[in-house]
């Protein structure tokens, strides 16, 4: 198989995150608006071109006040930095269907290298004869590395918002003719 362009099917894809709250529980959220460009031979992703763009305004933690706080200057500062982006710079094969995807993550005006653990879930034809591929990815990052430093001390010790953010991506992509 040769390199092809794969378009993300947003209705069958998700971009989710998890962060500790009050040091005892976890808050989960999603970004509802994101796009990706993938140019790849799905049998060997090592020379794939992968780019992501996330509309930070689309954050949804199921709490409007919290979402608005996350959009503010305390966190994402979406007025000045409306997008989070990722551009792959190196992809290493770990096994038949597992890869390390290293790239530059840009958030709030800061760009840092991040590595996603990626699993190529497979390729099938849909009922209309189109080739469809599935990918799952995850990474962890420290939000303070990207200038997201707001926090509040808890009366009993510790802080309101954890520093480590776990990101999970599920993508369904359709091969373009």
Secondary structure, DSSP 4 states (H G I P E B T S, - for coil): ---EEEEE-GGG-EEEEEEEETTTEEEEEEES-EEEEEEEETTEEEEEEEEEEEEGGGEE-S-HHHHHHHHSTTTT-TTT--EEEEEEEEEEE-SSSEEEEEEEEEETTEEEEEEEEEEEEEEEE-TTS-EEEEEEEEEEEEGGGGT-----B-TTSSBSEEEEEEEEEEEEEEE--
